[in-house]
Amino acid sequence: MSIDSKELEVRRKKLLFRGGHRGTKENDILIGRFMDAHLATLSEAQLERFETLMNDVPDADFFKWATGKEPAPEDYDTDVLHMIQELSNAR
């Protein structure tokens, strides 16, 4: 079921806050670049994948995956992670 544009905007605002407060400066920078470039245009499905990365993945793992230092598990190796990797020069 699709949600309306108001709900998507609320989700984007929550992610904007959450993404800028990950806990490590390195991740804040990576995620900030990603959000500046893509947050406003992510589809509902992409927002869900981004929320999963923000909510479920510890900082250390996220940084290794985002920078290409380690491969991400299949469940997290998504288009959204690839977009983050491109901005981190990992790809």
PAVO-17407 format. One record per atom (N, C-alpha, C): residue number from 1; atom name; x, y, z. Coordinates in nm, 4 decimals, m for minus. Each point is the difference from the previous one (the first is absolute). Example, Ala and Ser with C-alpha at 12.3 -4.5 7.8 and 13.67 -1.06 7.14 Angstrom:
<atoms>
<nr=1, atom=N, px=1.3190, py=m0.5690, pz=0.7800>
<nr=1, atom=CA, px=m0.0890, py=0.1190, pz=0.0000>
<nr=1, atom=C, px=0.0900, py=0.1200, pz=0.0000>
<nr=2, atom=N, px=m0.0350, py=0.1050, pz=m0.0720>
<nr=2, atom=CA, px=0.0820, py=0.1190, pz=0.0060>
<nr=2, atom=C, px=m0.0770, py=0.1090, pz=0.0730>
</atoms>
This chain:
<atoms>
<nr=1, atom=N, px=0.0834, py=m0.1177, pz=0.0000>
<nr=1, atom=CA, px=m0.0834, py=0.1177, pz=0.0000>
<nr=1, atom=C, px=0.0887, py=0.1252, pz=0.0000>
<nr=2, atom=N, px=m0.0297, py=0.0892, pz=m0.0842>
<nr=2, atom=CA, px=0.0766, py=0.1232, pz=m0.0138>
<nr=2, atom=C, px=m0.0464, py=0.1028, pz=0.1034>
<nr=3, atom=N, px=0.0921, py=0.0826, pz=0.0434>
<nr=3, atom=CA, px=m0.0359, py=0.1044, pz=0.0944>
<nr=3, atom=C, px=m0.0039, py=0.1341, pz=m0.0716>
<nr=4, atom=N, px=m0.0659, py=0.0971, pz=0.0623>
<nr=4, atom=CA, px=m0.0137, py=0.1286, pz=m0.0682>
<nr=4, atom=C, px=0.1260, py=0.0850, pz=0.0132>
<nr=5, atom=N, px=0.0027, py=0.1080, pz=m0.0752>
<nr=5, atom=CA, px=0.1201, py=0.0835, pz=m0.0069>
<nr=5, atom=C, px=0.0308, py=0.0682, pz=0.1332>
<nr=6, atom=N, px=m0.1019, py=0.0298, pz=0.0809>
<nr=6, atom=CA, px=0.0240, py=0.0600, pz=0.1311>
<nr=6, atom=C, px=0.0766, py=m0.0971, pz=0.0898>
<nr=7, atom=N, px=m0.0401, py=m0.1257, pz=m0.0024>
<nr=7, atom=CA, px=0.0682, py=m0.1003, pz=0.0814>
<nr=7, atom=C, px=0.1436, py=m0.0210, pz=m0.0471>
<nr=8, atom=N, px=0.0204, py=0.0027, pz=m0.1319>
<nr=8, atom=CA, px=0.1358, py=m0.0134, pz=m0.0527>
<nr=8, atom=C, px=0.0864, py=0.1165, pz=0.0458>
<nr=9, atom=N, px=m0.0571, py=0.1196, pz=0.0014>
<nr=9, atom=CA, px=0.0759, py=0.1173, pz=0.0436>
<nr=9, atom=C, px=0.0374, py=m0.0105, pz=0.1482>
<nr=10, atom=N, px=m0.0911, py=m0.0501, pz=0.0821>
<nr=10, atom=CA, px=0.0292, py=m0.0199, pz=0.1425>
<nr=10, atom=C, px=0.1132, py=m0.1016, pz=0.0160>
<nr=11, atom=N, px=m0.0063, py=m0.1089, pz=m0.0763>
<nr=11, atom=CA, px=0.1066, py=m0.1006, pz=0.0056>
<nr=11, atom=C, px=0.1332, py=0.0600, pz=m0.0422>
<nr=12, atom=N, px=m0.0012, py=0.0810, pz=m0.1040>
<nr=12, atom=CA, px=0.1245, py=0.0639, pz=m0.0459>
<nr=12, atom=C, px=0.0580, py=0.0914, pz=0.1077>
<nr=13, atom=N, px=m0.0853, py=0.0749, pz=0.0678>
<nr=13, atom=CA, px=0.0480, py=0.0898, pz=0.1056>
<nr=13, atom=C, px=0.0591, py=m0.0787, pz=0.1161>
<nr=14, atom=N, px=m0.0626, py=m0.1101, pz=0.0366>
<nr=14, atom=CA, px=0.0535, py=m0.0847, pz=0.1071>
<nr=14, atom=C, px=0.1351, py=m0.0580, pz=m0.0402>
<nr=15, atom=N, px=0.0097, py=m0.0441, pz=m0.1243>
<nr=15, atom=CA, px=0.1269, py=m0.0545, pz=m0.0485>
<nr=15, atom=C, px=0.1075, py=0.1077, pz=m0.0077>
<nr=16, atom=N, px=m0.0377, py=0.1202, pz=m0.0353>
<nr=16, atom=CA, px=0.0956, py=0.1102, pz=m0.0056>
<nr=16, atom=C, px=0.0620, py=0.0227, pz=0.1379>
<nr=17, atom=N, px=m0.0828, py=m0.0031, pz=0.1028>
<nr=17, atom=CA, px=0.0518, py=0.0153, pz=0.1360>
<nr=17, atom=C, px=0.0839, py=m0.1212, pz=0.0392>
<nr=18, atom=N, px=m0.0560, py=m0.1183, pz=m0.0183>
<nr=18, atom=CA, px=0.0678, py=m0.1239, pz=0.0411>
<nr=18, atom=C, px=0.1320, py=m0.0168, pz=m0.0750>
<nr=19, atom=N, px=m0.0003, py=0.0285, pz=m0.1285>
<nr=19, atom=CA, px=0.1203, py=m0.0169, pz=m0.0808>
<nr=19, atom=C, px=0.1119, py=0.0946, pz=0.0384>
<nr=20, atom=N, px=m0.0351, py=0.1154, pz=0.0530>
<nr=20, atom=CA, px=0.1004, py=0.0961, pz=0.0406>
<nr=20, atom=C, px=0.0513, py=m0.0201, pz=0.1412>
<nr=21, atom=N, px=m0.0524, py=m0.1008, pz=0.0672>
<nr=21, atom=CA, px=0.0362, py=m0.0272, pz=0.1388>
<nr=21, atom=C, px=0.0280, py=m0.1482, pz=0.0216>
<nr=22, atom=N, px=0.0844, py=m0.0564, pz=m0.0838>
<nr=22, atom=CA, px=0.0309, py=m0.1429, pz=0.0084>
<nr=22, atom=C, px=0.0880, py=m0.0341, pz=0.1189>
<nr=23, atom=N, px=0.0854, py=0.0890, pz=0.0387>
<nr=23, atom=CA, px=0.0886, py=m0.0298, pz=0.1114>
<nr=23, atom=C, px=0.1471, py=0.0157, pz=m0.0338>
<nr=24, atom=N, px=0.0336, py=m0.0191, pz=m0.1272>
<nr=24, atom=CA, px=0.1383, py=0.0227, pz=m0.0405>
<nr=24, atom=C, px=0.0024, py=0.1079, pz=m0.1072>
<nr=25, atom=N, px=0.0992, py=0.0832, pz=0.0064>
<nr=25, atom=CA, px=0.0131, py=0.1110, pz=m0.0949>
<nr=25, atom=C, px=0.0113, py=m0.0516, pz=m0.1438>
<nr=26, atom=N, px=0.0753, py=m0.1090, pz=m0.0175>
<nr=26, atom=CA, px=0.0187, py=m0.0564, pz=m0.1345>
<nr=26, atom=C, px=m0.1329, py=m0.0411, pz=m0.0617>
<nr=27, atom=N, px=m0.0835, py=m0.0701, pz=0.0776>
<nr=27, atom=CA, px=m0.1301, py=m0.0417, pz=m0.0515>
<nr=27, atom=C, px=m0.0918, py=0.1190, pz=m0.0210>
<nr=28, atom=N, px=0.0063, py=0.0981, pz=0.0899>
<nr=28, atom=CA, px=m0.0816, py=0.1205, pz=m0.0182>
<nr=28, atom=C, px=0.0324, py=0.0671, pz=m0.1334>
<nr=29, atom=N, px=0.1276, py=0.0044, pz=m0.0349>
<nr=29, atom=CA, px=0.0418, py=0.0619, pz=m0.1262>
<nr=29, atom=C, px=m0.0495, py=m0.0818, pz=m0.1190>
<nr=30, atom=N, px=0.0212, py=m0.1314, pz=0.0030>
<nr=30, atom=CA, px=m0.0444, py=m0.0860, pz=m0.1100>
<nr=30, atom=C, px=m0.1510, py=0.0089, pz=m0.0203>
<nr=31, atom=N, px=m0.0718, py=m0.0122, pz=0.1089>
<nr=31, atom=CA, px=m0.1459, py=0.0010, pz=m0.0094>
<nr=31, atom=C, px=m0.0496, py=0.1392, pz=m0.0379>
<nr=32, atom=N, px=0.0664, py=0.1031, pz=0.0514>
<nr=32, atom=CA, px=m0.0377, py=0.1357, pz=m0.0368>
<nr=32, atom=C, px=0.0131, py=0.0248, pz=m0.1491>
<nr=33, atom=N, px=0.1091, py=m0.0466, pz=m0.0587>
<nr=33, atom=CA, px=0.0183, py=0.0131, pz=m0.1458>
<nr=33, atom=C, px=m0.1114, py=m0.0715, pz=m0.0754>
<nr=34, atom=N, px=m0.0306, py=m0.1211, pz=0.0458>
<nr=34, atom=CA, px=m0.1052, py=m0.0778, pz=m0.0641>
<nr=34, atom=C, px=m0.1347, py=0.0719, pz=0.0098>
<nr=35, atom=N, px=m0.0314, py=0.0483, pz=0.1199>
<nr=35, atom=CA, px=m0.1299, py=0.0660, pz=0.0179>
<nr=35, atom=C, px=m0.0084, py=0.1282, pz=m0.0813>
<nr=36, atom=N, px=0.1080, py=0.0759, pz=m0.0063>
<nr=36, atom=CA, px=0.0003, py=0.1223, pz=m0.0815>
<nr=36, atom=C, px=m0.0274, py=m0.0321, pz=m0.1463>
<nr=37, atom=N, px=0.0564, py=m0.1089, pz=m0.0479>
<nr=37, atom=CA, px=m0.0120, py=m0.0353, pz=m0.1411>
<nr=37, atom=C, px=m0.1292, py=m0.0733, pz=m0.0351>
<nr=38, atom=N, px=m0.0532, py=m0.0808, pz=0.0940>
<nr=38, atom=CA, px=m0.1060, py=m0.0932, pz=m0.0400>
<nr=38, atom=C, px=m0.1262, py=m0.0037, pz=0.0857>
<nr=39, atom=N, px=0.0042, py=0.0479, pz=0.1231>
<nr=39, atom=CA, px=m0.1136, py=m0.0221, pz=0.0901>
<nr=39, atom=C, px=m0.1321, py=0.0488, pz=m0.0581>
<nr=40, atom=N, px=m0.0008, py=0.1154, pz=m0.0619>
<nr=40, atom=CA, px=m0.1245, py=0.0581, pz=m0.0514>
<nr=40, atom=C, px=m0.0616, py=m0.0800, pz=m0.1134>
<nr=41, atom=N, px=0.0795, py=m0.0833, pz=m0.0656>
<nr=41, atom=CA, px=m0.0515, py=m0.0723, pz=m0.1170>
<nr=41, atom=C, px=m0.0105, py=m0.1503, pz=0.0200>
<nr=42, atom=N, px=0.0276, py=m0.0494, pz=0.1200>
<nr=42, atom=CA, px=m0.0097, py=m0.1441, pz=0.0230>
<nr=42, atom=C, px=m0.1450, py=m0.0457, pz=m0.0086>
<nr=43, atom=N, px=m0.0193, py=m0.1152, pz=m0.0591>
<nr=43, atom=CA, px=m0.1334, py=m0.0603, pz=m0.0046>
<nr=43, atom=C, px=m0.0360, py=m0.0528, pz=0.1384>
<nr=44, atom=N, px=m0.1235, py=m0.0378, pz=0.0170>
<nr=44, atom=CA, px=m0.0437, py=m0.0576, pz=0.1273>
<nr=44, atom=C, px=0.0819, py=m0.1244, pz=0.0347>
<nr=45, atom=N, px=0.0233, py=m0.0863, pz=m0.0977>
<nr=45, atom=CA, px=0.0789, py=m0.1221, pz=0.0235>
<nr=45, atom=C, px=0.1444, py=0.0342, pz=0.0372>
<nr=46, atom=N, px=0.0568, py=0.0999, pz=m0.0656>
<nr=46, atom=CA, px=0.1365, py=0.0414, pz=0.0324>
<nr=46, atom=C, px=0.0072, py=0.0612, pz=0.1396>
<nr=47, atom=N, px=m0.1027, py=0.0757, pz=0.0381>
<nr=47, atom=CA, px=m0.0046, py=0.0538, pz=0.1354>
<nr=47, atom=C, px=0.0008, py=m0.1136, pz=0.1024>
<nr=48, atom=N, px=m0.0748, py=m0.1053, pz=m0.0295>
<nr=48, atom=CA, px=m0.0027, py=m0.1158, pz=0.0908>
<nr=48, atom=C, px=0.1386, py=m0.0623, pz=0.0116>
<nr=49, atom=N, px=0.0710, py=m0.0137, pz=m0.1111>
<nr=49, atom=CA, px=0.1344, py=m0.0581, pz=0.0039>
<nr=49, atom=C, px=0.0974, py=0.0917, pz=0.0750>
<nr=50, atom=N, px=m0.0154, py=0.1299, pz=m0.0178>
<nr=50, atom=CA, px=0.0841, py=0.0949, pz=0.0727>
<nr=50, atom=C, px=m0.0311, py=m0.0058, pz=0.1501>
<nr=51, atom=N, px=m0.1281, py=m0.0069, pz=0.0349>
<nr=51, atom=CA, px=m0.0385, py=m0.0123, pz=0.1402>
<nr=51, atom=C, px=0.0594, py=m0.1259, pz=0.0623>
<nr=52, atom=N, px=0.0015, py=m0.1080, pz=m0.0739>
<nr=52, atom=CA, px=0.0589, py=m0.1238, pz=0.0502>
<nr=52, atom=C, px=0.1478, py=0.0190, pz=0.0287>
<nr=53, atom=N, px=0.0718, py=0.0635, pz=m0.0905>
<nr=53, atom=CA, px=0.1422, py=0.0274, pz=0.0243>
<nr=53, atom=C, px=0.0183, py=0.0873, pz=0.1240>
<nr=54, atom=N, px=m0.0830, py=0.1011, pz=0.0152>
<nr=54, atom=CA, px=0.0131, py=0.0926, pz=0.1125>
<nr=54, atom=C, px=m0.0366, py=m0.0659, pz=0.1329>
<nr=55, atom=N, px=m0.1019, py=m0.0841, pz=m0.0026>
<nr=55, atom=CA, px=m0.0530, py=m0.0560, pz=0.1243>
<nr=55, atom=C, px=0.0630, py=m0.1322, pz=0.0425>
<nr=56, atom=N, px=0.0451, py=m0.0795, pz=m0.0954>
<nr=56, atom=CA, px=0.0405, py=m0.1367, pz=0.0321>
<nr=56, atom=C, px=0.1505, py=m0.0254, pz=m0.0027>
<nr=57, atom=N, px=0.0757, py=0.0890, pz=m0.0621>
<nr=57, atom=CA, px=0.1420, py=m0.0277, pz=m0.0224>
<nr=57, atom=C, px=0.0869, py=0.0828, pz=0.0961>
<nr=58, atom=N, px=0.0853, py=m0.0678, pz=0.0771>
<nr=58, atom=CA, px=0.0916, py=0.0738, pz=0.0882>
<nr=58, atom=C, px=0.0945, py=0.0893, pz=m0.0811>
<nr=59, atom=N, px=0.0440, py=0.1089, pz=0.0629>
<nr=59, atom=CA, px=0.0868, py=0.0976, pz=m0.0663>
<nr=59, atom=C, px=0.1234, py=m0.0630, pz=m0.0647>
<nr=60, atom=N, px=0.0679, py=m0.0872, pz=0.0727>
<nr=60, atom=CA, px=0.1246, py=m0.0579, pz=m0.0518>
<nr=60, atom=C, px=m0.0258, py=m0.0811, pz=m0.1262>
<nr=61, atom=N, px=m0.1062, py=m0.0791, pz=m0.0009>
<nr=61, atom=CA, px=m0.0334, py=m0.0792, pz=m0.1189>
<nr=61, atom=C, px=m0.0387, py=0.0907, pz=m0.1159>
<nr=62, atom=N, px=m0.0839, py=0.0988, pz=0.0292>
<nr=62, atom=CA, px=m0.0431, py=0.0914, pz=m0.1053>
<nr=62, atom=C, px=0.1206, py=0.0652, pz=m0.0669>
<nr=63, atom=N, px=0.0935, py=0.0486, pz=0.0792>
<nr=63, atom=CA, px=0.1163, py=0.0684, pz=m0.0559>
<nr=63, atom=C, px=0.0811, py=m0.0933, pz=m0.0897>
<nr=64, atom=N, px=0.0218, py=m0.1234, pz=0.0429>
<nr=64, atom=CA, px=0.0763, py=m0.0962, pz=m0.0813>
<nr=64, atom=C, px=m0.0702, py=m0.0281, pz=m0.1323>
<nr=65, atom=N, px=m0.1314, py=m0.0139, pz=0.0047>
<nr=65, atom=CA, px=m0.0755, py=m0.0286, pz=m0.1221>
<nr=65, atom=C, px=m0.0056, py=0.1226, pz=m0.0907>
<nr=66, atom=N, px=m0.0245, py=0.1160, pz=0.0594>
<nr=66, atom=CA, px=m0.0154, py=0.1232, pz=m0.0786>
<nr=66, atom=C, px=0.1287, py=0.0395, pz=m0.0698>
<nr=67, atom=N, px=0.1135, py=m0.0332, pz=0.0604>
<nr=67, atom=CA, px=0.1287, py=0.0360, pz=m0.0585>
<nr=67, atom=C, px=0.0617, py=m0.1143, pz=m0.0802>
<nr=68, atom=N, px=m0.0686, py=m0.1125, pz=m0.0073>
<nr=68, atom=CA, px=0.0482, py=m0.1129, pz=m0.0778>
<nr=68, atom=C, px=0.1113, py=m0.0788, pz=0.0661>
<nr=69, atom=N, px=0.0245, py=0.0240, pz=0.1273>
<nr=69, atom=CA, px=0.1051, py=m0.0729, pz=0.0712>
<nr=69, atom=C, px=m0.0398, py=m0.1455, pz=0.0238>
<nr=70, atom=N, px=m0.1307, py=m0.0242, pz=0.0111>
<nr=70, atom=CA, px=m0.0545, py=m0.1351, pz=0.0120>
<nr=70, atom=C, px=m0.1282, py=m0.0060, pz=m0.0821>
<nr=71, atom=N, px=m0.0293, py=m0.1165, pz=m0.0571>
<nr=71, atom=CA, px=m0.1267, py=m0.0123, pz=m0.0721>
<nr=71, atom=C, px=m0.1164, py=m0.0070, pz=0.0987>
<nr=72, atom=N, px=m0.1106, py=0.0570, pz=m0.0389>
<nr=72, atom=CA, px=m0.1203, py=m0.0050, pz=0.0833>
<nr=72, atom=C, px=m0.0686, py=m0.1344, pz=m0.0181>
<nr=73, atom=N, px=m0.0649, py=m0.0497, pz=0.1043>
<nr=73, atom=CA, px=m0.0821, py=m0.1197, pz=m0.0167>
<nr=73, atom=C, px=m0.1080, py=0.0255, pz=m0.1048>
<nr=74, atom=N, px=m0.0441, py=m0.1052, pz=m0.0621>
<nr=74, atom=CA, px=m0.0953, py=0.0109, pz=m0.1112>
<nr=74, atom=C, px=m0.1230, py=0.0835, pz=0.0350>
<nr=75, atom=N, px=m0.0523, py=m0.0149, pz=0.1206>
<nr=75, atom=CA, px=m0.1207, py=0.0743, pz=0.0394>
<nr=75, atom=C, px=0.0207, py=0.1515, pz=m0.0004>
<nr=76, atom=N, px=0.1229, py=0.0441, pz=0.0172>
<nr=76, atom=CA, px=0.0297, py=0.1428, pz=0.0068>
<nr=76, atom=C, px=0.0674, py=0.0528, pz=m0.1266>
<nr=77, atom=N, px=0.0376, py=m0.0879, pz=m0.0899>
<nr=77, atom=CA, px=0.0685, py=0.0394, pz=m0.1235>
<nr=77, atom=C, px=m0.1043, py=0.0450, pz=m0.1027>
<nr=78, atom=N, px=m0.0477, py=0.1213, pz=0.0187>
<nr=78, atom=CA, px=m0.1121, py=0.0519, pz=m0.0785>
<nr=78, atom=C, px=0.0413, py=0.1199, pz=m0.0848>
<nr=79, atom=N, px=m0.0926, py=0.0444, pz=m0.0807>
<nr=79, atom=CA, px=0.0243, py=0.1192, pz=m0.0806>
<nr=79, atom=C, px=0.0326, py=0.1208, pz=0.0876>
<nr=80, atom=N, px=m0.0620, py=0.0096, pz=0.1150>
<nr=80, atom=CA, px=0.0253, py=0.1131, pz=0.0897>
<nr=80, atom=C, px=0.1436, py=m0.0047, pz=0.0518>
<nr=81, atom=N, px=0.0453, py=m0.1163, pz=0.0423>
<nr=81, atom=CA, px=0.1391, py=m0.0115, pz=0.0446>
<nr=81, atom=C, px=0.0945, py=0.0312, pz=m0.1158>
<nr=82, atom=N, px=m0.0322, py=m0.0435, pz=m0.1193>
<nr=82, atom=CA, px=0.0847, py=0.0292, pz=m0.1165>
<nr=82, atom=C, px=0.0073, py=0.1500, pz=m0.0262>
<nr=83, atom=N, px=m0.1107, py=0.0698, pz=0.0200>
<nr=83, atom=CA, px=m0.0010, py=0.1449, pz=m0.0182>
<nr=83, atom=C, px=0.0914, py=0.0673, pz=0.1034>
<nr=84, atom=N, px=m0.0021, py=m0.0503, pz=0.1213>
<nr=84, atom=CA, px=0.0876, py=0.0528, pz=0.1061>
<nr=84, atom=C, px=0.1462, py=m0.0296, pz=m0.0348>
<nr=85, atom=N, px=0.0250, py=m0.1215, pz=m0.0474>
<nr=85, atom=CA, px=0.1372, py=m0.0384, pz=m0.0367>
<nr=85, atom=C, px=0.0550, py=0.0879, pz=m0.1116>
<nr=86, atom=N, px=m0.0841, py=0.0336, pz=m0.0968>
<nr=86, atom=CA, px=0.0459, py=0.0863, pz=m0.1093>
<nr=86, atom=C, px=0.0440, py=0.1365, pz=0.0524>
<nr=87, atom=N, px=m0.0719, py=0.0508, pz=0.0990>
<nr=87, atom=CA, px=0.0355, py=0.1303, pz=0.0569>
<nr=87, atom=C, px=0.1227, py=m0.0082, pz=0.0918>
<nr=88, atom=N, px=0.0320, py=m0.1208, pz=0.0464>
<nr=88, atom=CA, px=0.1179, py=m0.0159, pz=0.0862>
<nr=88, atom=C, px=0.1219, py=m0.0401, pz=m0.0812>
<nr=89, atom=N, px=m0.0152, py=m0.0060, pz=m0.1327>
<nr=89, atom=CA, px=0.1064, py=m0.0415, pz=m0.0903>
<nr=89, atom=C, px=0.0407, py=m0.1458, pz=0.0195>
<nr=90, atom=N, px=m0.0915, py=m0.0811, pz=0.0550>
<nr=90, atom=CA, px=0.0284, py=m0.1421, pz=0.0195>
<nr=90, atom=C, px=m0.0239, py=m0.0786, pz=m0.1278>
<nr=91, atom=N, px=m0.0732, py=0.0583, pz=m0.0937>
<nr=91, atom=CA, px=m0.0314, py=m0.0719, pz=m0.1255>
<nr=91, atom=C, px=0.0753, py=0.0610, pz=m0.1150>
</atoms>
